[in-house]
């Protein structure tokens, strides 16, 4: 071997050793990067699990606080019923409800034991809770020992006591604190994950560079052994890189899927908490309004009862006040059914301009002489397919809201018109022709904050006792249920315009307008209607509730009719067969075994020439076409409205029989 060859071999040996040394160092560095990635990933997983556990704990505290609030409200409501009725069963219900509230408080204290700050608030809450418990127990003892006047006075004295306000304030403060804590924890967890992801990307990139460098040096070291060996080494390196990249992609995909699943689970829990809060607000609003109305009814009846026993002169006035409270409760029930879309609509073709013209007297009586009402009909005689009664109530509600916004003085303008809209031009309205009804006032207008919440149930700007907050939400539900949309334009200090869009009905509009019931005057007692039947009929009443059945039968007998009662719709065929003559069937809609429409359909030809009147307070999922065009009387009703509905049902059947014969 020549000296030159030796020098070349020695140079090749030194280069090869240097490359092997560099490859070893790169391998160790790559191993260190891999270990760092694994440790970082484990730390990220642990912190994410900890953040999810803390979020879950926060959700549990919020839910438990809301359950405590609901339990306290239920106990106070049960105590109110116990004070009113002095029924020991209701007193036991109050004790049970208050016991449940104490259990919820104990569980809430257990949940917050890891937070000294929350424990301090819980201690304050427990003291306020105990004070509130003593107040309510003292009121309950008055009723237990039949000291009803003291019980009433104590109940009204403590219903807005500092202890009650302290309980509500502390519960709100606890929930708000947990929400702030949840937001901070969520933000911290997100920051940690973002930082870890950024570090992982840097380390991964650095590792890829190390692998590429190692492969390059390996290729240079093997190149001396020949092109074939170099080609094999390059192919092997490419396969290894592809496998590593695939493994990295699979691992990243699995991590993303797990993170998405955890995020979806946390969002579902948060939505459940929000739903529980909404249910609590809705329940509280309903209980507040009904308790006020029941207080009027029960108080009026009790005063009337005492005056009847003592011969006092004001018994009639107290009874009329109680009836006014019951009528207000019935109106609230109808608004709730319309808002929840649980009350079926009875649509018919209605020409909006004619309907508004027919309401002029009613609007004048309702709004008073200081409100100037202007109407303008540019609706091209277009008709809409709506429930006439609900549309009248909606317009009357809008007019009353406008009167309040104008503080009793101003100009109310109601305009009907027609418009052709493109798809989604107004809300979610499909393209087509629409009848527009615009109610404009010259009142104070709305702030942006009020406008954002104007359709929320139980949201009202009126003083306590002056409004339920269901008017606009009921109108919104009715318009949407009728296939239309509603919009509001308002200027603070410059008035408000409410625009109702209803789909045009191409059929012929009904010419007969129904008279809307006039509202009771604000400062006068309601006038009792005198109900005298035009004729005497043989009537079958089918009703599963024995109390409603007895009241309906008694009212019909008082009107002079001959009445047969039936408490089971499945027994109606036997009752019909046993009657010598039958002019009218009055049936409830929702009954066990059969609904009213199903019972009428099953009787078939046995009801030829017999009139049918449906009576309902809640028709569930029943649609208007299930009634077959027959009359529907909504509960509760007066004897006058019952008499009127009976006569109209018989007259309708007589007209239908004449048309069929012709």
C-alpha positions in Angstrom: 0.0 0.0 0.0 1.4 3.3 -1.0 2.0 6.2 1.3 -0.7 8.2 -0.6 -3.2 5.4 -0.1 -2.4 5.2 3.6 -2.9 8.9 4.0 -6.2 8.7 2.1 -7.3 5.7 4.3 -6.3 7.6 7.5 -8.3 10.6 6.3 -11.3 8.5 5.6 -10.9 6.8 9.0 -10.8 10.2 10.8 -13.8 11.5 8.8 -15.8 8.3 9.6 -15.0 8.4 13.3 -16.0 12.1 13.4 -19.3 11.3 11.7 -19.9 8.4 14.1 -19.2 10.7 17.0 -21.6 13.4 15.7 -24.2 10.7 15.0 -23.9 9.6 18.6 -24.3 13.1 19.9 -27.3 13.7 17.7 -28.9 10.4 18.9 -28.4 11.4 22.5 -29.9 14.9 21.8 -32.8 13.4 19.9 -33.5 11.0 22.9 -33.4 14.0 25.2 -36.0 15.8 23.0 -38.2 12.8 22.9 -38.1 12.5 26.7 -38.9 16.2 27.0 -41.9 15.8 24.7 -43.2 12.9 26.7 -42.8 14.7 30.1 -44.4 17.9 28.7 -47.3 15.9 27.3 -47.8 14.1 30.6 -47.7 17.4 32.5 -50.2 18.9 30.0 -52.6 16.0 30.5 -52.4 16.2 34.3 -53.1 20.0 34.3 -56.0 19.5 31.8 -57.5 16.8 34.0 -57.1 19.0 37.1 -58.7 21.9 35.2 -61.7 19.7 34.2 -62.0 18.4 37.7 -62.1 22.0 39.1 -64.7 23.0 36.4 -66.8 20.0 37.4 -66.5 21.1 41.1 -67.6 24.6 40.2 -70.6 23.3 38.3 -71.6 21.2 41.3 -71.4 24.2 43.6 -73.5 26.4 41.2 -76.1 23.6 40.8 -76.3 23.0 44.6 -76.7 26.7 45.3 -79.6 26.9 42.8 -81.2 23.8 44.3 -80.9 25.4 47.8 -82.6 28.6 46.4 -85.4 26.5 44.9 -85.9 24.5 48.1 -86.1 27.7 50.2 -88.7 29.1 47.7 -90.7 25.9 47.8 -90.7 25.9 51.6 -91.9 29.5 51.8 -94.6 28.8 49.2 -95.8 25.8 51.3 -95.8 27.9 54.4 -97.9 30.5 52.6 -100.5 27.8 51.7 -100.4 26.5 55.2 -101.1 30.0 56.7 -103.9 30.6 54.2 -105.6 27.2 54.7 -104.4 26.0 58.1 -104.3 22.5 56.6 -101.9 20.4 58.7 -100.9 18.4 55.6 -99.6 21.7 54.1 -97.7 22.4 57.4 -96.0 19.0 57.1 -95.1 19.9 53.5 -93.5 23.1 54.7 -91.5 21.2 57.3 -90.4 18.7 54.7 -89.4 21.4 52.2 -87.4 23.3 54.8 -85.7 20.1 55.9 -84.7 19.5 52.2 -83.3 23.1 52.1 -81.2 22.4 55.2 -79.8 19.2 53.5 -78.9 21.3 50.4 -77.1 23.8 52.6 -75.1 21.0 54.3 -74.1 19.6 50.9 -73.2 23.0 49.7 -71.0 23.5 52.8 -69.4 20.1 52.1 -68.6 21.0 48.5 -66.9 24.3 49.4 -64.8 23.0 52.2 -61.7 23.5 50.1 -62.2 27.3 49.8 -61.7 29.3 53.0 -63.3 32.4 51.3 -66.4 30.4 50.3 -66.6 28.8 53.8 -66.8 32.3 55.2 -69.8 33.1 52.9 -71.3 29.7 53.7 -71.1 30.5 57.5 -72.9 33.8 56.9 -75.5 32.0 54.7 -76.1 29.4 57.5 -76.6 32.2 60.1 -79.1 33.9 57.8 -80.7 30.6 57.0 -81.2 29.8 60.7 -82.7 33.3 61.3 -85.0 32.8 58.4 -86.0 29.4 59.7 -86.9 30.8 63.1 -89.0 33.5 61.4 -90.9 31.0 59.3 -91.3 28.5 62.2 -92.8 31.2 64.4 -95.3 31.9 61.6 -96.1 28.2 61.3 -96.6 27.9 65.1 -99.3 30.7 64.9 -101.2 28.5 62.4 -100.6 25.4 64.4 -102.2 27.0 67.5 -105.0 28.4 65.2 -103.9 32.0 65.7 -104.7 32.8 62.1 -104.7 36.5 62.3 -101.2 36.4 63.9 -100.1 33.9 61.3 -101.2 36.2 58.5 -99.6 39.2 60.0 -96.4 37.3 60.7 -96.3 35.9 57.2 -96.6 39.3 55.5 -94.1 40.8 58.0 -91.4 38.2 57.3 -91.8 37.6 53.6 -89.4 40.4 52.8 -87.3 40.2 55.9 -83.6 41.1 56.1 -82.8 37.4 56.7 -84.6 36.4 53.4 -82.8 39.1 51.5 -79.5 38.0 53.1 -80.1 34.4 52.0 -80.8 35.4 48.4 -77.9 37.9 48.3 -75.4 35.3 49.7 -76.6 32.6 47.3 -76.2 35.0 44.4 -72.7 36.0 45.7 -71.7 32.4 46.0 -72.8 31.6 42.5 -71.1 34.7 41.1 -67.9 33.9 42.9 -67.9 30.4 41.4 -68.5 31.8 38.0 -65.6 34.1 38.3 -63.5 31.2 39.6 -64.7 29.0 36.7 -63.7 31.8 34.2 -60.3 32.2 35.8 -59.7 28.4 35.9 -60.8 28.0 32.3 -58.6 30.8 31.1 -55.6 29.4 33.0 -56.2 25.9 31.6 -56.4 27.3 28.1 -53.2 29.3 28.6 -51.4 26.2 29.9 -52.6 24.1 27.0 -51.6 26.8 24.5 -48.1 27.2 26.0 -47.6 23.4 26.1 -48.8 23.1 22.5 -46.3 25.8 21.5 -43.4 24.1 23.4 -44.4 20.8 21.9 -44.3 22.2 18.4 -40.8 23.7 19.0 -39.4 20.5 20.4 -41.0 18.4 17.7 -39.5 20.7 15.0 -36.1 20.5 16.7 -36.4 16.8 16.9 -37.2 16.6 13.2 -34.1 18.7 12.4 -32.0 16.4 14.5 -33.4 13.3 12.7 -32.8 14.9 9.3 -29.2 15.9 10.3 -28.5 12.4 11.6 -29.9 10.8 8.4 -27.7 13.2 6.3 -24.5 12.4 8.3 -25.3 8.7 8.1 -25.8 8.9 4.4 -22.4 10.7 4.1 -20.7 8.0 6.3 -22.2 5.1 4.2 -21.5 6.8 0.9 -17.9 5.5 0.9 -19.2 1.9 0.9 -20.9 2.4 -2.5 -23.9 3.9 -4.2 -26.0 0.8 -3.6 -25.5 0.8 0.1 -26.1 4.6 0.1 -29.4 4.1 -1.8 -30.5 1.4 0.6 -29.7 3.5 3.6 -31.6 6.5 2.1 -34.7 4.3 1.4 -34.6 2.9 5.0 -34.3 6.4 6.4 -37.3 7.6 4.3 -39.4 4.7 5.6 -38.4 5.5 9.1 -39.2 9.2 8.7 -42.6 8.3 7.2 -43.4 5.9 10.1 -42.3 8.5 12.7 -44.4 11.2 11.1 -47.4 8.8 10.9 -47.0 8.0 14.6 -46.8 11.7 15.4 -49.9 12.4 13.3 -51.9 9.6 15.0 -50.8 10.7 18.5 -51.8 14.4 17.7 -55.1 13.3 16.3 -55.9 11.2 19.4 -55.1 14.1 21.6 -57.3 16.5 19.6 -60.2 14.0 19.8 -59.9 13.6 23.5 -59.7 17.3 24.0 -62.7 17.9 21.8 -64.7 15.3 23.8 -63.8 16.9 27.1 -64.7 20.3 25.8 -68.1 19.1 24.6 -68.7 17.5 27.9 -67.9 20.7 29.8 -70.1 22.7 27.5 -73.0 20.3 28.0 -72.7 20.7 31.7 -72.6 24.5 31.4 -75.7 24.4 29.3 -77.5 22.3 31.9 -76.6 24.8 34.6 -78.0 27.6 32.4 -81.2 25.7 31.9 -81.6 25.2 35.6 -81.1 28.9 36.2 -83.8 29.7 33.5 -86.2 27.2 35.1 -85.6 28.8 38.5 -86.3 32.3 37.2 -89.5 31.2 35.3 -90.8 29.2 38.3 -90.2 32.2 40.7 -92.0 34.6 38.4 -95.0 32.4 38.0 -95.2 31.7 41.8 -94.9 35.4 42.5 -97.8 36.4 40.2 -100.0 33.5 41.2 -99.4 34.1 44.9 -100.5 37.7 44.5 -103.7 36.7 42.7 -104.5 33.9 45.1 -104.0 36.3 48.0 -106.7 38.6 46.5 -109.1 35.6 45.9 -108.6 34.0 49.3 -108.6 37.3 51.1 -111.8 38.4 49.4 -113.6 35.1 50.0 -112.6 35.1 53.7 -113.8 38.7 54.2 -117.0 37.9 52.3 -117.5 34.8 54.5 -117.1 36.9 57.7 -119.5 39.6 56.4 -122.1 36.9 55.5 -121.9 35.5 59.0 -122.0 38.9 60.7 -124.5 40.5 58.3 -122.0 43.1 57.1 -122.9 45.2 54.0 -119.7 44.6 52.0 -119.9 40.8 51.3 -120.9 41.5 47.6 -117.9 43.8 47.1 -115.5 41.3 48.5 -116.9 38.5 46.3 -116.5 40.7 43.3 -112.9 41.5 44.3 -112.2 37.8 44.6 -113.7 37.2 41.1 -111.5 39.9 39.7 -108.5 38.2 41.1 -109.6 34.8 39.7 -110.1 36.4 36.3 -106.6 37.9 36.4 -105.2 34.4 37.3 -107.2 32.9 34.3 -105.8 35.6 32.0 -102.3 34.8 33.2 -102.8 31.1 32.6 -104.0 31.8 29.0 -100.9 34.0 28.5 -98.6 31.2 29.8 -100.3 28.7 27.5 -100.0 31.0 24.5 -96.3 31.7 25.4 -95.5 28.0 25.7 -97.5 27.3 22.5 -99.5 24.7 24.4 -102.8 26.3 23.8 -104.1 25.3 20.3 -105.0 28.1 17.9 -108.4 28.2 16.2 -107.4 29.9 13.0 -109.8 31.4 10.5 -109.6 33.9 7.5 -109.5 37.4 9.0 -109.2 40.8 7.2 -106.9 42.8 9.5 -108.3 46.2 8.6 -111.9 45.2 9.4 -110.9 43.5 12.6 -109.1 46.7 13.9 -112.1 48.9 12.8 -114.3 46.6 14.9 -112.0 47.0 17.9 -112.3 50.8 17.9 -114.9 51.0 20.8 -112.9 48.5 22.8 -109.7 50.5 22.3 -111.4 53.7 23.3 -112.8 52.2 26.5 -109.5 50.6 27.4 -107.1 53.5 26.6 -109.3 56.3 27.9 -110.1 59.8 26.5 -106.6 61.2 26.9 -105.2 58.8 24.2 -106.0 59.7 20.6 -106.3 56.6 18.4 -105.7 56.8 14.7 -106.3 53.9 12.3 -105.3 53.6 8.7 -106.1 50.7 6.4 -103.9 50.3 3.3 -103.9 46.5 3.5 -105.6 46.0 0.0 -108.3 44.0 1.7 -105.7 41.1 2.2 -106.7 38.4 4.7 -104.6 36.4 7.1 -105.1 32.9 8.6 -105.0 33.4 12.4 -106.9 32.9 15.6 -109.1 36.0 15.7 -109.3 36.0 19.5 -105.5 35.8 19.9 -104.9 38.5 17.3 -107.3 40.8 19.1 -105.6 40.1 22.4 -102.2 40.8 20.9 -103.3 44.1 19.5 -105.0 45.1 22.8 -101.7 44.2 24.6 -99.7 46.4 22.3 -102.2 49.2 22.7 -102.0 49.0 26.6 -98.2 48.9 26.5 -98.2 52.0 24.2 -100.6 53.7 26.7 -98.2 53.0 29.6 -95.2 54.2 27.5 -97.1 57.5 26.8 -98.0 57.8 30.5 -101.7 58.1 29.5 -101.4 61.0 27.0 -100.4 60.9 23.4 -101.3 59.4 20.0 -101.6 55.8 19.1 -101.5 54.9 15.4 -102.5 51.5 14.0 -101.7 50.9 10.3 -102.5 47.9 8.2 -100.7 47.4 4.9 -99.5 44.7 2.6 -95.9 43.9 1.6 -94.0 41.4 -0.6 -90.9 40.2 1.2 -87.9 38.3 0.0 -86.7 35.2 1.9 -85.3 36.1 5.3 -85.8 39.9 4.6 -87.6 40.1 8.0 -86.4 37.5 10.5 -86.9 33.9 9.2 -89.9 34.8 7.0 -90.0 32.9 3.7 -90.5 34.8 0.5 -94.1 35.9 -0.2 -96.9 38.3 0.5 -97.5 39.5 4.1 -100.0 41.6 5.8 -98.3 44.2 8.1 -99.9 45.7 11.2 -97.9 48.6 12.7 -98.7 49.9 16.2 -96.9 53.2 16.8 -96.9 55.5 19.8 -95.5 58.8 20.8 -94.1 57.6 24.1 -90.7 57.4 25.8 -89.2 54.7 23.6 -86.8 52.0 24.9 -83.1 51.9 25.8 -80.9 49.3 23.9 -80.8 47.2 27.1 -84.6 47.0 27.4 -84.9 46.3 23.6 -82.6 43.4 23.9 -84.7 41.7 26.6 -88.2 42.9 25.5 -89.4 39.4 24.5 -88.0 37.6 27.5 -90.8 36.0 29.7 -91.4 37.8 33.0 -89.2 40.8 32.0 -91.1 44.0 32.6 -90.2 47.7 33.3 -93.4 48.3 35.1 -93.6 48.6 38.9 -94.3 45.5 41.0 -97.9 44.4 40.7 -98.5 46.4 37.5 -97.4 43.8 35.0 -96.5 40.1 34.6 -94.0 40.5 31.8 -95.8 38.0 29.6 -97.5 40.4 27.2 -94.8 40.8 24.5 -93.5 37.2 25.0 -97.1 36.0 24.4 -97.4 38.1 21.3 -94.0 36.8 20.0 -95.1 33.2 20.5 -98.5 33.8 18.8 -97.0 35.5 15.8 -94.3 32.8 15.4 -97.0 30.1 15.8 -99.0 31.8 13.0 -96.0 31.7 10.7 -95.1 35.4 10.9 -92.5 37.6 12.4 -92.4 40.7 14.7 -90.0 43.6 14.7 -89.5 46.7 16.9 -88.2 50.2 16.0 -87.7 52.6 18.9 -86.0 55.9 19.6 -85.4 56.9 23.2 -87.7 59.8 23.9 -89.2 59.5 20.3 -91.7 56.7 20.5 -91.9 53.0 19.5 -93.2 51.2 16.5 -94.1 47.4 16.7 -94.5 45.8 13.3 -96.3 42.4 13.0 -95.9 40.5 9.7 -98.5 37.7 9.0 -98.6 35.6 5.9 -101.3 36.6 3.4 -104.3 34.1 3.1 -105.7 33.9 -0.4 -109.1 32.6 0.7 -112.1 34.8 1.5 -112.0 36.5 4.9 -114.7 35.9 7.4 -117.1 38.8 7.6 -118.5 38.1 11.0 -116.5 39.8 13.7 -116.4 38.4 17.2 -116.8 40.9 20.1 -113.7 41.0 22.2 -114.4 41.0 26.0 -113.9 44.4 27.5 -111.3 44.5 30.3 -112.4 45.2 33.8 -111.9 48.9 34.8 -108.8 49.4 36.9 -110.7 51.1 39.8 -114.2 49.6 39.5 -115.6 46.3 40.6 -116.6 43.9 37.7 -120.2 43.8 36.7 -122.0 40.5 37.0 -123.5 39.3 33.7 -127.0 37.9 33.7 -127.3 34.6 31.8 -130.7 33.6 30.6 -131.0 30.7 28.0 -133.1 31.3 25.0 -134.4 27.7 25.0 -134.3 24.6 27.2 -132.1 21.7 25.8 -131.4 18.1 26.7 -127.6 18.1 27.4 -125.0 15.4 28.0 -121.9 16.6 29.9 -118.8 14.4 29.7 -116.0 15.5 32.2 -113.5 13.4 34.1 -112.9 15.9 37.0 -115.8 15.5 39.4 -115.6 19.0 40.7 -115.7 20.6 37.2 -118.4 18.1 36.3 -120.5 19.2 39.3 -120.0 22.9 38.7 -120.9 22.6 35.0 -124.0 20.5 35.6 -125.1 22.9 38.3 -124.6 25.9 36.0 -126.6 24.3 33.2 -129.4 23.3 35.6 -129.4 26.9 36.9 -129.9 28.0 33.3 -132.9 25.7 33.1 -131.6 22.9 30.9 -132.1 19.2 31.4 -128.7 17.7 32.1 -127.2 14.2 32.2 -123.7 13.8 33.6 -121.0 11.3 32.5 -117.6 11.1 34.2 -116.0 8.6 31.8 -115.7 9.1 28.0 -115.8 5.3 27.5 -119.2 5.3 29.2 -120.6 8.0 26.9 -122.3 5.5 24.4 -124.3 4.0 27.3 -125.3 7.4 28.5 -126.4 8.5 25.0 -128.5 5.3 24.6 -130.2 6.0 27.9 -131.4 9.5 27.0 -134.8 9.9 25.4 -133.8 13.1 23.7 -130.4 14.7 23.1 -129.7 18.2 21.8 -126.2 18.9 22.8 -123.0 17.1 24.0 -120.6 19.2 26.1 -117.2 17.4 26.4 -113.8 18.1 28.0 -110.9 17.7 25.5 -108.2 15.9 27.5 -109.5 12.9 29.4 -108.1 9.5 30.4 -109.0 6.7 28.0 -110.3 8.9 25.2 -110.0 12.5 24.3 -113.1 14.5 23.7 -112.7 14.6 19.8 -112.0 10.8 19.8 -115.2 10.2 21.9 -117.3 12.3 19.5 -115.8 10.4 16.5 -116.5 7.0 18.1 -120.2 7.9 18.6 -120.5 8.5 14.9 -124.1 8.4 13.5 -125.6 8.4 17.0 -124.9 12.1 17.1 -126.5 13.0 13.8 -128.2 16.4 14.3 -126.8 16.7 17.8 -124.7 19.8 18.6 -121.2 19.5 20.2 -119.4 22.0 22.4 -115.8 21.3 23.6 -114.6 22.8 26.9 -110.9 23.0 27.7 -108.4 24.8 29.8 -105.4 23.1 28.2 -105.7 21.1 24.9 -102.1 19.8 24.8 -101.1 18.8 21.3 -104.7 19.0 19.9 -104.9 20.9 16.6 -107.8 23.1 15.5 -108.9 20.7 12.8 -109.5 18.0 15.4 -112.5 19.9 16.6 -114.2 19.7 13.2 -115.2 23.3 13.2 -117.3 22.9 16.4 -117.2 25.5 19.2 -114.6 25.6 21.9 -115.2 27.2 25.3 -112.1 27.9 27.3 -112.0 27.4 31.1 -112.6 29.1 33.4 -116.0 30.5 32.1 -118.9 32.4 33.5 -122.6 31.3 33.4 -123.2 34.0 30.8 -120.4 32.8 28.5 -121.6 29.2 29.0 -125.1 30.1 28.1 -123.9 32.0 25.0 -121.7 29.1 23.9 -124.5 26.6 24.3 -126.9 28.6 22.1 -124.2 29.2 19.5 -123.3 25.5 19.3 -127.0 24.5 18.8 -127.5 27.2 16.2 -124.3 26.2 14.4 -125.5 22.6 14.2 -128.9 23.7 12.9 -127.2 25.8 10.1 -124.9 22.9 9.2 -127.9 20.5 9.0 -129.8 22.9 6.8 -126.8 23.2 4.4 -126.3 19.5 4.2 -130.0 19.0 3.4 -129.8 21.6 0.7 
